[in-house]
Amino acid sequence: HLSTDYCNLISITMELVETLQQAIVGKTITNEYMDNVCSRLGIARLRESMANAMESARLG
């Protein structure tokens, strides 16, 4: 079970690095994508915190 979790975490990490590289060149990261990643990681609260931080940054 631990090795499966580790492999899943490495896979998601690689995906996030690729997504970050795409964002640097201007590709938009959608809320749906972030919801999917957080769901796979089981991190609902982190997603809420990120949404609040993004909203605060947008408002100035």
C-alpha positions in Angstrom: 0.0 0.0 0.0 2.8 2.4 0.9 4.6 1.7 -2.4 1.4 2.3 -4.4 0.9 5.7 -2.6 4.5 6.6 -3.3 4.2 5.8 -7.0 0.9 7.8 -7.2 2.6 10.8 -5.5 5.6 10.7 -7.8 3.2 10.5 -10.8 1.2 13.5 -9.6 4.4 15.4 -8.8 5.7 14.9 -12.4 2.3 16.0 -13.8 2.4 19.2 -11.6 5.9 20.0 -12.8 4.9 19.6 -16.4 1.8 21.8 -15.7 4.0 24.5 -14.1 6.3 24.5 -17.1 3.2 25.0 -19.4 1.9 27.8 -17.1 5.3 29.6 -17.4 4.8 29.8 -21.2 1.2 31.1 -20.8 -1.1 28.1 -20.7 -3.9 28.5 -18.2 -4.3 26.2 -15.3 -8.0 25.6 -14.8 -9.9 25.3 -11.6 -11.2 21.9 -12.8 -7.6 20.7 -13.2 -6.7 21.8 -9.7 -9.8 20.2 -8.3 -8.8 16.9 -10.0 -5.3 17.0 -8.6 -6.5 17.9 -5.1 -9.1 15.2 -5.3 -6.5 12.6 -6.3 -4.4 13.8 -3.4 -7.4 13.9 -1.0 -6.7 17.5 -0.2 -10.0 19.4 -0.2 -8.9 22.0 2.3 -5.8 22.9 0.4 -7.9 23.5 -2.7 -10.1 25.9 -0.7 -7.1 27.7 0.6 -5.6 28.1 -2.8 -8.9 29.4 -4.2 -9.1 32.0 -1.4 -5.5 33.1 -2.0 -6.1 33.4 -5.7 -9.2 35.5 -5.1 -7.4 37.7 -2.7 -4.5 38.2 -5.1 -6.9 39.1 -7.9 -8.7 41.7 -5.7 -5.4 43.4 -4.9 
